[in-house]
Amino acid sequence: MQMESPSAFRYMGRSYSDGGESSGAFSECNSDCSGEILYSGSPTSSSSASSGGLQRILLAGAADYSEEMVRGLISDLESPSAPVESQRRSAMELRLLAKHSPENRLRIAAAGAVGPLVALLSHPDPLLQEHGVTAILNLSLCDENKAPIAAAGAIRPLVRALCTGTATARENAACALLRLAQLDELRVAIGRSGAIPPLVSLLESGGPRAKKDAATALFALLSSRDNKIRAVEAGIVRPLLDLMADPDSGMVDKAAYVLHAVVEIPEGRAAAVEEYGVPVLVEMVETGTPRQKEIAARSLLEICKGSAIHRKMAVNEGAIPPLVALSQFGTKKAKEKAEELIELLRQPRAASDSHR
């Protein structure tokens, strides 16, 4: 299993560990980390940029633009006669203005940029769409902008960008949806808009950053029971177990916490057992970091507490010895869960399978 320092973990209102440092298994999606130099056309096309325009692009992240300049960029996005190249440049400048400056994020939104940027999410030009997605992500880093972005109709086009956009657009769409999902009332709406299957696809086949962004977004969305069912139906369990079993993935902790959210419902527990999750969890209890051992014990407890068959599977996989060790040397929370699970596994039969 992946070797990481033990730490407390609290995210989206859920707390999992009682010791160590303040860092957790998940980090927030920050502003975009994609390239900032080229703004139009193909990656090799920069001849169409004036030196003044390129200098403005390079300085945009730190520059303190006037409101008049921001309104001019927005007008360019709204103009039906503006060339696509000009709109790309304006969208890029707004994107960079919002990248590092909280004040600029508020000013850009207040100037009326949210609606025109949301419109770019459905633009047929892939690069212009990418700039729109990333600008929306950067604006969404400001809590005050989340509700206006959702009210402008951003959720469905963000989901479409997550399905069909460039690699950068897909990654940043996942991050933007995560930021919006921090509003409780939007999590179900995001799930209903079809975000779960493409996030699962990104988790399974995306690059390293895309996988991390997808896992973080899914963890936020899975606080909703309906979204947990959608995730199970989308096949989330298999890629989670694959990531948990691969220390080189850099995703062991994240995948383990998402899996725990999934096995909180009967459908998730059934899928975890069907996909041979019990051996993966037992191995994690035995060889994982303190954090991994704790969350694996919690997931095993969820799987086993309502089913004698599942308890027998855990015993046959050799769960009791590492659980005994965890009950003696784990964190306070891990000890409690290990002791509860040991007592359960040592029962000849369960009185009831009501939680199955």
Buried (B, 14 or more C-beta within 10 A) or exposed (E): BBEBEBBBBEBBEEEBBEBBEEEBBBEEBEBBEBEBEBBBBEEEEEEEBEEEBBEBBEEBBEBEBEEEBBBBBBEBBBEEEBEBBBBBBBBBBBBBBBBBBEEBBBBBBBBBBBBBBBBBBEBEBBBBBBBBBBBBBBBBBBEEBBEBBBEBBBBBBBBBBBBEBBBBBBBBBBBBBBBBBBBEEBBBBBBBBBBBBBBBBBBBEBEEBBBBBBBBBBBBBBBBEBBBBBBBEBBBBBBBBBBBBBBEBBBBBBBBBBBBBBBBBBBBBBBBBEBBBBBBBBBBBBBBBBBBBBBBBBBBBBBBBBBBEBBEBBBEBBBBEBBEBBBEEBBEBBBBBBBBBBEBBEEEEBEEEEEB
